[in-house]
Amino acid sequence: MSLLTPREQELVSLGAAMGSNCISCIEHHIPKSRTVGLTDPQISEAIRLADNVRQVPARKTLVTAVDLLSESTPAVQAHQPCCG
């Protein structure tokens, strides 16, 4: 038995879907959110909030990358890529 209502479960699911950039999850959870009684404005607000939350680390990553590119220290230039 869940402590969350079906509406709360769908709001969490929408946030997780946005956070993981999962298109098929969004395609599943938007209609399901409607079936548990969430309105389109409520769903839209949840999606916008989740997007705002996920954009914080994205912006910080971009700032870090730009900062590293603007530096000309030997340590940065000698760094080996972690995933390439």
N, C-alpha and C positions, 0 to 999 in steps of 0.2 A: 504494500500500500504506500503510495506516494504522499508526501507531506505537501507537495505542490498541487495546485489546481491544474486542470488541463490547459487553461489559459496561460498560467504561469509557466508551465512546461513548454508551451509553444513559444513564448517570449524568450525563454532561455535557448531554445532550439534555433530560433531566428538569429540570436546573437552569436551562437556558436557557428552557425552556417556562414554568417558574414565574416566572422573572425578567421575561418578556415578557407575563405574564398571558394566555397563549394556551391557551384551553380545548381547541381541536381538537388542539393539539400534545400536551397531557396525555392526551387520549383516544387518541391514536396511540401515544405513547411508554410508557405504563404497560403495555399488552398486549405491546408489542415488548420491553420490559425483561424481562418474564416469559419470553419465548421465548429470550432469550440467557442465561437462568439466574439472573436476580436474583430473590430471594425478596420476598414482600410486605413483610416487616419491613425489608429493605434498601431497597426502593423508598420505603417510608414515611419512613425516616430521611433519604434523599436529598431528598425533598420537604420535610420539616420543616426541614432545614438550608438549602435554597434559600429557603424562606419567611423564615427568620430573617435571612438575608443581605439579602433585598429589603426587609425591614421597617426596616432601619437608615436608609436614606435617606428612607423614608416618614415615620418618626418625626421625623427632623431637619427635614423639610419642614413637618410639623405644628407643631413647636416654633417654627420661624421665622415661620410665619403667625400664630400666637398672639402671639408677641413683637411682631410688627409691628402687630397690631391693638391691643395694649395701649399702644403708644407714641402720643404725640400731637404728633409733630414735623411742621412744615410740609413737610419733604422727603417724608415718607411719604404725607401727605395729597395732595400734588401729583403723586405718581407716577402715570403713565399705565399702564393694564394692558397687558401684553405680548401677550395673546392674546384680546382681546375686542373 
